[in-house]
């Protein structure tokens, strides 16, 4: 049984890496949980170009599966 993974995005740069990790975990059938700090939400909006709500995050992470 695969254990769930928690991914946290804080105010540090690199939101794309968190999104890609979540996408790859989904692809591997591993349950993923995302924690966003207040600054992490601002970072996602600034670096990835969308307001991070559940639907937008799932859509974005799914799209990262299509990129190498």
Rosetta blueprint (number, residue, H / E / L):
1 X L
2 X L
3 X L
4 X L
5 X E
6 X E
7 X E
8 X E
9 X E
10 X L
11 X L
12 X L
13 X L
14 X L
15 X H
16 X H
17 X H
18 X H
19 X H
20 X H
21 X H
22 X H
23 X H
24 X H
25 X H
26 X H
27 X H
28 X L
29 X L
30 X L
31 X L
32 X E
33 X E
34 X E
35 X E
36 X E
37 X L
38 X H
39 X H
40 X H
41 X H
42 X H
43 X H
44 X H
45 X H
46 X H
47 X H
48 X H
49 X L
50 X L
51 X L
52 X L
53 X L
54 X H
55 X H
56 X H
57 X H
58 X H
59 X H
60 X H
61 X H
62 X H
63 X H
64 X H
65 X L
66 X L
67 X L
68 X L
